[in-house]
Amino acid sequence: MKVPGALRHVRAFLPLLAVDRRDRDRLGGLLNELVRERDRPLDRSAARRMRDAVTEGASR
């Protein structure tokens, strides 16, 4: 099930969580794990967009 509006909200929220490099590394690692999930992997395109949002946290 795809929820495009939800992705937009998650992408707006992620930079707020990525306060420092350690936070960004942890969130990036979590996204990598979700993509590799065996039963219900996260869509790679959505993960890439979320990683971009996490990276934006560095420029705050």
N, CA, C, O and CB atoms as a CASP TS submission, in Angstrom:
PFRMAT TS
TARGET T0000
AUTHOR 0000-0000-0000
METHOD Language model
MODEL 1
PARENT N/A
ATOM      1  N   MET     1       0.838  -1.175   0.000  1.00  0.00           N
ATOM      2  CA  MET     1       0.000   0.000   0.000  1.00  0.00           C
ATOM      3  C   MET     1       0.888   1.245   0.000  1.00  0.00           C
ATOM      4  O   MET     1       1.793   1.365   0.826  1.00  0.00           O
ATOM      5  CB  MET     1      -0.956  -0.006   1.216  1.00  0.00           C
ATOM      6  N   LYS     2       0.630   2.164  -0.921  1.00  0.00           N
ATOM      7  CA  LYS     2       1.409   3.387  -1.015  1.00  0.00           C
ATOM      8  C   LYS     2       0.618   4.557  -0.460  1.00  0.00           C
ATOM      9  O   LYS     2      -0.576   4.712  -0.718  1.00  0.00           O
ATOM     10  CB  LYS     2       1.819   3.658  -2.463  1.00  0.00           C
ATOM     11  N   VAL     3       1.319   5.369   0.304  1.00  0.00           N
ATOM     12  CA  VAL     3       0.692   6.543   0.893  1.00  0.00           C
ATOM     13  C   VAL     3       1.603   7.739   0.627  1.00  0.00           C
ATOM     14  O   VAL     3       2.421   8.090   1.478  1.00  0.00           O
ATOM     15  CB  VAL     3       0.436   6.347   2.432  1.00  0.00           C
ATOM     16  N   PRO     4       1.472   8.375  -0.552  1.00  0.00           N
ATOM     17  CA  PRO     4       2.387   9.453  -0.910  1.00  0.00           C
ATOM     18  C   PRO     4       2.371  10.610   0.081  1.00  0.00           C
ATOM     19  O   PRO     4       3.421  11.194   0.351  1.00  0.00           O
ATOM     20  CB  PRO     4       2.051   9.964  -2.276  1.00  0.00           C
ATOM     21  N   GLY     5       1.225  10.953   0.621  1.00  0.00           N
ATOM     22  CA  GLY     5       1.144  12.047   1.581  1.00  0.00           C
ATOM     23  C   GLY     5       1.937  11.754   2.836  1.00  0.00           C
ATOM     24  O   GLY     5       2.553  12.650   3.412  1.00  0.00           O
ATOM     25  N   ALA     6       1.924  10.506   3.258  1.00  0.00           N
ATOM     26  CA  ALA     6       2.664  10.117   4.461  1.00  0.00           C
ATOM     27  C   ALA     6       4.165  10.291   4.240  1.00  0.00           C
ATOM     28  O   ALA     6       4.867  10.741   5.145  1.00  0.00           O
ATOM     29  CB  ALA     6       2.344   8.654   4.848  1.00  0.00           C
ATOM     30  N   LEU     7       4.662   9.949   3.071  1.00  0.00           N
ATOM     31  CA  LEU     7       6.085  10.099   2.776  1.00  0.00           C
ATOM     32  C   LEU     7       6.489  11.567   2.863  1.00  0.00           C
ATOM     33  O   LEU     7       7.565  11.890   3.367  1.00  0.00           O
ATOM     34  CB  LEU     7       6.414   9.532   1.380  1.00  0.00           C
ATOM     35  N   ARG     8       5.641  12.441   2.380  1.00  0.00           N
ATOM     36  CA  ARG     8       5.928  13.872   2.446  1.00  0.00           C
ATOM     37  C   ARG     8       6.079  14.322   3.901  1.00  0.00           C
ATOM     38  O   ARG     8       6.985  15.091   4.224  1.00  0.00           O
ATOM     39  CB  ARG     8       4.812  14.680   1.747  1.00  0.00           C
ATOM     40  N   HIS     9       5.198  13.845   4.774  1.00  0.00           N
ATOM     41  CA  HIS     9       5.255  14.218   6.186  1.00  0.00           C
ATOM     42  C   HIS     9       6.487  13.622   6.874  1.00  0.00           C
ATOM     43  O   HIS     9       7.124  14.277   7.699  1.00  0.00           O
ATOM     44  CB  HIS     9       3.982  13.763   6.902  1.00  0.00           C
ATOM     45  N   VAL    10       6.809  12.389   6.532  1.00  0.00           N
ATOM     46  CA  VAL    10       7.995  11.752   7.111  1.00  0.00           C
ATOM     47  C   VAL    10       9.246  12.509   6.678  1.00  0.00           C
ATOM     48  O   VAL    10      10.141  12.750   7.487  1.00  0.00           O
ATOM     49  CB  VAL    10       8.087  10.260   6.687  1.00  0.00           C
ATOM     50  N   ARG    11       9.306  12.881   5.403  1.00  0.00           N
ATOM     51  CA  ARG    11      10.470  13.614   4.893  1.00  0.00           C
ATOM     52  C   ARG    11      10.607  14.981   5.549  1.00  0.00           C
ATOM     53  O   ARG    11      11.723  15.476   5.708  1.00  0.00           O
ATOM     54  CB  ARG    11      10.369  13.777   3.380  1.00  0.00           C
ATOM     55  N   ALA    12       9.505  15.593   5.929  1.00  0.00           N
ATOM     56  CA  ALA    12       9.569  16.884   6.627  1.00  0.00           C
ATOM     57  C   ALA    12      10.049  16.706   8.064  1.00  0.00           C
ATOM     58  O   ALA    12      10.679  17.603   8.625  1.00  0.00           O
ATOM     59  CB  ALA    12       8.194  17.572   6.614  1.00  0.00           C
ATOM     60  N   PHE    13       9.754  15.555   8.657  1.00  0.00           N
ATOM     61  CA  PHE    13      10.084  15.297  10.046  1.00  0.00           C
ATOM     62  C   PHE    13      11.525  14.808  10.241  1.00  0.00           C
ATOM     63  O   PHE    13      12.157  15.138  11.244  1.00  0.00           O
ATOM     64  CB  PHE    13       9.126  14.285  10.607  1.00  0.00           C
ATOM     65  N   LEU    14      12.035  14.038   9.308  1.00  0.00           N
ATOM     66  CA  LEU    14      13.361  13.429   9.458  1.00  0.00           C
ATOM     67  C   LEU    14      14.493  14.424   9.711  1.00  0.00           C
ATOM     68  O   LEU    14      15.336  14.153  10.566  1.00  0.00           O
ATOM     69  CB  LEU    14      13.680  12.641   8.235  1.00  0.00           C
ATOM     70  N   PRO    15      14.556  15.553   9.020  1.00  0.00           N
ATOM     71  CA  PRO    15      15.655  16.485   9.305  1.00  0.00           C
ATOM     72  C   PRO    15      15.643  16.994  10.755  1.00  0.00           C
ATOM     73  O   PRO    15      16.688  17.354  11.297  1.00  0.00           O
ATOM     74  CB  PRO    15      15.583  17.669   8.352  1.00  0.00           C
ATOM     75  N   LEU    16      14.478  17.021  11.368  1.00  0.00           N
ATOM     76  CA  LEU    16      14.390  17.452  12.764  1.00  0.00           C
ATOM     77  C   LEU    16      15.008  16.427  13.707  1.00  0.00           C
ATOM     78  O   LEU    16      15.468  16.776  14.795  1.00  0.00           O
ATOM     79  CB  LEU    16      12.937  17.699  13.149  1.00  0.00           C
ATOM     80  N   LEU    17      15.017  15.170  13.292  1.00  0.00           N
ATOM     81  CA  LEU    17      15.607  14.101  14.107  1.00  0.00           C
ATOM     82  C   LEU    17      17.116  13.998  13.924  1.00  0.00           C
ATOM     83  O   LEU    17      17.824  13.504  14.802  1.00  0.00           O
ATOM     84  CB  LEU    17      14.963  12.771  13.764  1.00  0.00           C
ATOM     85  N   ALA    18      17.596  14.461  12.791  1.00  0.00           N
ATOM     86  CA  ALA    18      19.013  14.323  12.444  1.00  0.00           C
ATOM     87  C   ALA    18      19.790  15.534  12.938  1.00  0.00           C
ATOM     88  O   ALA    18      20.216  16.375  12.145  1.00  0.00           O
ATOM     89  CB  ALA    18      19.191  14.155  10.918  1.00  0.00           C
ATOM     90  N   VAL    19      19.973  15.619  14.242  1.00  0.00           N
ATOM     91  CA  VAL    19      20.626  16.775  14.851  1.00  0.00           C
ATOM     92  C   VAL    19      22.130  16.769  14.595  1.00  0.00           C
ATOM     93  O   VAL    19      22.718  17.809  14.300  1.00  0.00           O
ATOM     94  CB  VAL    19      20.353  16.804  16.350  1.00  0.00           C
ATOM     95  N   ASP    20      22.743  15.612  14.708  1.00  0.00           N
ATOM     96  CA  ASP    20      24.189  15.547  14.483  1.00  0.00           C
ATOM     97  C   ASP    20      24.525  14.350  13.600  1.00  0.00           C
ATOM     98  O   ASP    20      23.646  13.591  13.193  1.00  0.00           O
ATOM     99  CB  ASP    20      24.951  15.458  15.830  1.00  0.00           C
ATOM    100  N   ARG    21      25.801  14.200  13.319  1.00  0.00           N
ATOM    101  CA  ARG    21      26.243  13.132  12.411  1.00  0.00           C
ATOM    102  C   ARG    21      25.846  11.752  12.914  1.00  0.00           C
ATOM    103  O   ARG    21      25.460  10.890  12.125  1.00  0.00           O
ATOM    104  CB  ARG    21      27.751  13.192  12.227  1.00  0.00           C
ATOM    105  N   ARG    22      25.936  11.540  14.209  1.00  0.00           N
ATOM    106  CA  ARG    22      25.574  10.238  14.782  1.00  0.00           C
ATOM    107  C   ARG    22      24.096   9.924  14.503  1.00  0.00           C
ATOM    108  O   ARG    22      23.752   8.795  14.154  1.00  0.00           O
ATOM    109  CB  ARG    22      25.850  10.222  16.313  1.00  0.00           C
ATOM    110  N   ASP    23      23.238  10.920  14.659  1.00  0.00           N
ATOM    111  CA  ASP    23      21.814  10.737  14.367  1.00  0.00           C
ATOM    112  C   ASP    23      21.608  10.379  12.897  1.00  0.00           C
ATOM    113  O   ASP    23      20.846   9.470  12.569  1.00  0.00           O
ATOM    114  CB  ASP    23      21.021  12.010  14.720  1.00  0.00           C
ATOM    115  N   ARG    24      22.297  11.107  12.020  1.00  0.00           N
ATOM    116  CA  ARG    24      22.153  10.845  10.584  1.00  0.00           C
ATOM    117  C   ARG    24      22.646   9.445  10.235  1.00  0.00           C
ATOM    118  O   ARG    24      22.037   8.755   9.418  1.00  0.00           O
ATOM    119  CB  ARG    24      22.923  11.895   9.765  1.00  0.00           C
ATOM    120  N   ASP    25      23.748   9.025  10.852  1.00  0.00           N
ATOM    121  CA  ASP    25      24.264   7.679  10.597  1.00  0.00           C
ATOM    122  C   ASP    25      23.277   6.607  11.066  1.00  0.00           C
ATOM    123  O   ASP    25      23.048   5.616  10.372  1.00  0.00           O
ATOM    124  CB  ASP    25      25.618   7.489  11.294  1.00  0.00           C
ATOM    125  N   ARG    26      22.709   6.812  12.227  1.00  0.00           N
ATOM    126  CA  ARG    26      21.743   5.840  12.753  1.00  0.00           C
ATOM    127  C   ARG    26      20.492   5.757  11.884  1.00  0.00           C
ATOM    128  O   ARG    26      20.013   4.664  11.582  1.00  0.00           O
ATOM    129  CB  ARG    26      21.352   6.205  14.182  1.00  0.00           C
ATOM    130  N   LEU    27      19.964   6.913  11.483  1.00  0.00           N
ATOM    131  CA  LEU    27      18.773   6.910  10.634  1.00  0.00           C
ATOM    132  C   LEU    27      19.079   6.293   9.266  1.00  0.00           C
ATOM    133  O   LEU    27      18.257   5.563   8.713  1.00  0.00           O
ATOM    134  CB  LEU    27      18.233   8.343  10.461  1.00  0.00           C
ATOM    135  N   GLY    28      20.253   6.587   8.730  1.00  0.00           N
ATOM    136  CA  GLY    28      20.652   5.974   7.458  1.00  0.00           C
ATOM    137  C   GLY    28      20.769   4.466   7.585  1.00  0.00           C
ATOM    138  O   GLY    28      20.353   3.729   6.691  1.00  0.00           O
ATOM    139  N   GLY    29      21.336   4.004   8.698  1.00  0.00           N
ATOM    140  CA  GLY    29      21.443   2.564   8.932  1.00  0.00           C
ATOM    141  C   GLY    29      20.081   1.905   9.062  1.00  0.00           C
ATOM    142  O   GLY    29      19.864   0.805   8.555  1.00  0.00           O
ATOM    143  N   LEU    30      19.168   2.578   9.740  1.00  0.00           N
ATOM    144  CA  LEU    30      17.814   2.048   9.876  1.00  0.00           C
ATOM    145  C   LEU    30      17.136   1.943   8.514  1.00  0.00           C
ATOM    146  O   LEU    30      16.482   0.941   8.224  1.00  0.00           O
ATOM    147  CB  LEU    30      16.982   2.932  10.816  1.00  0.00           C
ATOM    148  N   LEU    31      17.284   2.953   7.690  1.00  0.00           N
ATOM    149  CA  LEU    31      16.690   2.906   6.351  1.00  0.00           C
ATOM    150  C   LEU    31      17.293   1.762   5.533  1.00  0.00           C
ATOM    151  O   LEU    31      16.574   1.074   4.809  1.00  0.00           O
ATOM    152  CB  LEU    31      16.897   4.252   5.620  1.00  0.00           C
ATOM    153  N   ASN    32      18.599   1.556   5.643  1.00  0.00           N
ATOM    154  CA  ASN    32      19.241   0.441   4.933  1.00  0.00           C
ATOM    155  C   ASN    32      18.660  -0.900   5.383  1.00  0.00           C
ATOM    156  O   ASN    32      18.400  -1.780   4.562  1.00  0.00           O
ATOM    157  CB  ASN    32      20.768   0.461   5.165  1.00  0.00           C
ATOM    158  N   GLU    33      18.461  -1.047   6.686  1.00  0.00           N
ATOM    159  CA  GLU    33      17.880  -2.294   7.203  1.00  0.00           C
ATOM    160  C   GLU    33      16.456  -2.495   6.685  1.00  0.00           C
ATOM    161  O   GLU    33      16.064  -3.611   6.345  1.00  0.00           O
ATOM    162  CB  GLU    33      17.882  -2.288   8.744  1.00  0.00           C
ATOM    163  N   LEU    34      15.697  -1.424   6.627  1.00  0.00           N
ATOM    164  CA  LEU    34      14.312  -1.534   6.160  1.00  0.00           C
ATOM    165  C   LEU    34      14.250  -1.924   4.680  1.00  0.00           C
ATOM    166  O   LEU    34      13.349  -2.655   4.268  1.00  0.00           O
ATOM    167  CB  LEU    34      13.571  -0.207   6.384  1.00  0.00           C
ATOM    168  N   VAL    35      15.193  -1.445   3.894  1.00  0.00           N
ATOM    169  CA  VAL    35      15.247  -1.818   2.472  1.00  0.00           C
ATOM    170  C   VAL    35      15.584  -3.302   2.330  1.00  0.00           C
ATOM    171  O   VAL    35      15.081  -3.975   1.431  1.00  0.00           O
ATOM    172  CB  VAL    35      16.294  -0.952   1.714  1.00  0.00           C
ATOM    173  N   ARG    36      16.437  -3.806   3.225  1.00  0.00           N
ATOM    174  CA  ARG    36      16.856  -5.215   3.155  1.00  0.00           C
ATOM    175  C   ARG    36      15.902  -6.167   3.872  1.00  0.00           C
ATOM    176  O   ARG    36      16.117  -7.379   3.866  1.00  0.00           O
ATOM    177  CB  ARG    36      18.237  -5.365   3.743  1.00  0.00           C
ATOM    178  N   GLU    37      14.868  -5.638   4.479  1.00  0.00           N
ATOM    179  CA  GLU    37      13.882  -6.465   5.184  1.00  0.00           C
ATOM    180  C   GLU    37      13.376  -7.562   4.249  1.00  0.00           C
ATOM    181  O   GLU    37      13.006  -7.296   3.105  1.00  0.00           O
ATOM    182  CB  GLU    37      12.694  -5.596   5.705  1.00  0.00           C
ATOM    183  N   ARG    38      13.367  -8.770   4.740  1.00  0.00           N
ATOM    184  CA  ARG    38      13.007  -9.912   3.909  1.00  0.00           C
ATOM    185  C   ARG    38      11.510  -9.961   3.586  1.00  0.00           C
ATOM    186  O   ARG    38      11.136 -10.173   2.433  1.00  0.00           O
ATOM    187  CB  ARG    38      13.420 -11.190   4.596  1.00  0.00           C
ATOM    188  N   ASP    39      10.669  -9.771   4.575  1.00  0.00           N
ATOM    189  CA  ASP    39       9.233  -9.947   4.371  1.00  0.00           C
ATOM    190  C   ASP    39       8.552  -8.755   3.694  1.00  0.00           C
ATOM    191  O   ASP    39       7.762  -8.933   2.767  1.00  0.00           O
ATOM    192  CB  ASP    39       8.576 -10.205   5.688  1.00  0.00           C
ATOM    193  N   ARG    40       8.856  -7.556   4.155  1.00  0.00           N
ATOM    194  CA  ARG    40       8.213  -6.359   3.599  1.00  0.00           C
ATOM    195  C   ARG    40       9.247  -5.252   3.457  1.00  0.00           C
ATOM    196  O   ARG    40       9.280  -4.326   4.267  1.00  0.00           O
ATOM    197  CB  ARG    40       7.030  -5.890   4.495  1.00  0.00           C
ATOM    198  N   PRO    41      10.093  -5.340   2.432  1.00  0.00           N
ATOM    199  CA  PRO    41      11.153  -4.339   2.281  1.00  0.00           C
ATOM    200  C   PRO    41      10.582  -2.958   1.932  1.00  0.00           C
ATOM    201  O   PRO    41       9.559  -2.834   1.258  1.00  0.00           O
ATOM    202  CB  PRO    41      12.145  -4.783   1.196  1.00  0.00           C
ATOM    203  N   LEU    42      11.270  -1.947   2.409  1.00  0.00           N
ATOM    204  CA  LEU    42      10.922  -0.568   2.090  1.00  0.00           C
ATOM    205  C   LEU    42      11.303  -0.304   0.643  1.00  0.00           C
ATOM    206  O   LEU    42      12.368  -0.719   0.187  1.00  0.00           O
ATOM    207  CB  LEU    42      11.631   0.438   3.051  1.00  0.00           C
ATOM    208  N   ASP    43      10.442   0.376  -0.064  1.00  0.00           N
ATOM    209  CA  ASP    43      10.698   0.758  -1.450  1.00  0.00           C
ATOM    210  C   ASP    43      12.002   1.563  -1.537  1.00  0.00           C
ATOM    211  O   ASP    43      12.194   2.515  -0.781  1.00  0.00           O
ATOM    212  CB  ASP    43       9.507   1.580  -2.021  1.00  0.00           C
ATOM    213  N   ARG    44      12.887   1.183  -2.449  1.00  0.00           N
ATOM    214  CA  ARG    44      14.199   1.828  -2.558  1.00  0.00           C
ATOM    215  C   ARG    44      14.085   3.318  -2.892  1.00  0.00           C
ATOM    216  O   ARG    44      14.853   4.136  -2.387  1.00  0.00           O
ATOM    217  CB  ARG    44      15.036   1.126  -3.620  1.00  0.00           C
ATOM    218  N   SER    45      13.138   3.652  -3.730  1.00  0.00           N
ATOM    219  CA  SER    45      12.946   5.055  -4.098  1.00  0.00           C
ATOM    220  C   SER    45      12.518   5.881  -2.885  1.00  0.00           C
ATOM    221  O   SER    45      13.019   6.986  -2.673  1.00  0.00           O
ATOM    222  CB  SER    45      11.899   5.178  -5.221  1.00  0.00           C
ATOM    223  N   ALA    46      11.608   5.352  -2.106  1.00  0.00           N
ATOM    224  CA  ALA    46      11.159   6.047  -0.896  1.00  0.00           C
ATOM    225  C   ALA    46      12.313   6.168   0.094  1.00  0.00           C
ATOM    226  O   ALA    46      12.482   7.209   0.729  1.00  0.00           O
ATOM    227  CB  ALA    46       9.963   5.305  -0.246  1.00  0.00           C
ATOM    228  N   ALA    47      13.104   5.111   0.228  1.00  0.00           N
ATOM    229  CA  ALA    47      14.247   5.144   1.148  1.00  0.00           C
ATOM    230  C   ALA    47      15.257   6.199   0.714  1.00  0.00           C
ATOM    231  O   ALA    47      15.810   6.912   1.551  1.00  0.00           O
ATOM    232  CB  ALA    47      14.924   3.762   1.223  1.00  0.00           C
ATOM    233  N   ARG    48      15.497   6.300  -0.581  1.00  0.00           N
ATOM    234  CA  ARG    48      16.438   7.295  -1.094  1.00  0.00           C
ATOM    235  C   ARG    48      15.940   8.706  -0.773  1.00  0.00           C
ATOM    236  O   ARG    48      16.719   9.570  -0.370  1.00  0.00           O
ATOM    237  CB  ARG    48      16.633   7.124  -2.621  1.00  0.00           C
ATOM    238  N   ARG    49      14.652   8.926  -0.953  1.00  0.00           N
ATOM    239  CA  ARG    49      14.092  10.246  -0.654  1.00  0.00           C
ATOM    240  C   ARG    49      14.180  10.545   0.843  1.00  0.00           C
ATOM    241  O   ARG    49      14.402  11.690   1.238  1.00  0.00           O
ATOM    242  CB  ARG    49      12.626  10.331  -1.130  1.00  0.00           C
ATOM    243  N   MET    50      14.006   9.525   1.669  1.00  0.00           N
ATOM    244  CA  MET    50      14.120   9.738   3.111  1.00  0.00           C
ATOM    245  C   MET    50      15.574   9.992   3.512  1.00  0.00           C
ATOM    246  O   MET    50      15.845  10.821   4.381  1.00  0.00           O
ATOM    247  CB  MET    50      13.562   8.526   3.877  1.00  0.00           C
ATOM    248  N   ARG    51      16.519   9.270   2.873  1.00  0.00           N
ATOM    249  CA  ARG    51      17.942   9.518   3.148  1.00  0.00           C
ATOM    250  C   ARG    51      18.320  10.953   2.787  1.00  0.00           C
ATOM    251  O   ARG    51      19.074  11.608   3.506  1.00  0.00           O
ATOM    252  CB  ARG    51      18.829   8.524   2.364  1.00  0.00           C
ATOM    253  N   ASP    52      17.790  11.425   1.673  1.00  0.00           N
ATOM    254  CA  ASP    52      18.034  12.822   1.277  1.00  0.00           C
ATOM    255  C   ASP    52      17.523  13.784   2.348  1.00  0.00           C
ATOM    256  O   ASP    52      18.170  14.785   2.656  1.00  0.00           O
ATOM    257  CB  ASP    52      17.355  13.131  -0.081  1.00  0.00           C
ATOM    258  N   ALA    53      16.355  13.470   2.913  1.00  0.00           N
ATOM    259  CA  ALA    53      15.790  14.315   3.968  1.00  0.00           C
ATOM    260  C   ALA    53      16.660  14.275   5.221  1.00  0.00           C
ATOM    261  O   ALA    53      16.851  15.296   5.882  1.00  0.00           O
ATOM    262  CB  ALA    53      14.359  13.868   4.306  1.00  0.00           C
ATOM    263  N   VAL    54      17.184  13.100   5.543  1.00  0.00           N
ATOM    264  CA  VAL    54      18.070  12.980   6.711  1.00  0.00           C
ATOM    265  C   VAL    54      19.319  13.830   6.483  1.00  0.00           C
ATOM    266  O   VAL    54      19.782  14.503   7.404  1.00  0.00           O
ATOM    267  CB  VAL    54      18.461  11.485   6.971  1.00  0.00           C
ATOM    268  N   THR    55      19.858  13.809   5.293  1.00  0.00           N
ATOM    269  CA  THR    55      21.041  14.582   4.956  1.00  0.00           C
ATOM    270  C   THR    55      20.774  16.079   5.079  1.00  0.00           C
ATOM    271  O   THR    55      21.659  16.847   5.457  1.00  0.00           O
ATOM    272  CB  THR    55      21.508  14.244   3.545  1.00  0.00           C
ATOM    273  N   GLU    56      19.550  16.485   4.757  1.00  0.00           N
ATOM    274  CA  GLU    56      19.191  17.908   4.881  1.00  0.00           C
ATOM    275  C   GLU    56      19.318  18.378   6.323  1.00  0.00           C
ATOM    276  O   GLU    56      19.508  19.570   6.569  1.00  0.00           O
ATOM    277  CB  GLU    56      17.756  18.152   4.376  1.00  0.00           C
ATOM    278  N   GLY    57      19.216  17.461   7.280  1.00  0.00           N
ATOM    279  CA  GLY    57      19.361  17.828   8.682  1.00  0.00           C
ATOM    280  C   GLY    57      20.742  18.378   8.994  1.00  0.00           C
ATOM    281  O   GLY    57      20.916  19.116   9.963  1.00  0.00           O
ATOM    282  N   ALA    58      21.723  18.021   8.177  1.00  0.00           N
ATOM    283  CA  ALA    58      23.084  18.504   8.397  1.00  0.00           C
ATOM    284  C   ALA    58      23.209  19.991   8.072  1.00  0.00           C
ATOM    285  O   ALA    58      24.087  20.671   8.602  1.00  0.00           O
ATOM    286  CB  ALA    58      24.071  17.700   7.555  1.00  0.00           C
ATOM    287  N   SER    59      22.345  20.489   7.213  1.00  0.00           N
ATOM    288  CA  SER    59      22.461  21.881   6.793  1.00  0.00           C
ATOM    289  C   SER    59      21.649  22.832   7.664  1.00  0.00           C
ATOM    290  O   SER    59      21.594  24.030   7.386  1.00  0.00           O
ATOM    291  CB  SER    59      22.027  22.018   5.360  1.00  0.00           C
ATOM    292  N   ARG    60      21.024  22.316   8.707  1.00  0.00           N
ATOM    293  CA  ARG    60      20.259  23.196   9.598  1.00  0.00           C
ATOM    294  C   ARG    60      21.169  23.943  10.513  1.00  0.00           C
ATOM    295  O   ARG    60      20.706  24.733  11.336  1.00  0.00           O
ATOM    296  CB  ARG    60      19.251  22.412  10.410  1.00  0.00           C
TER
END
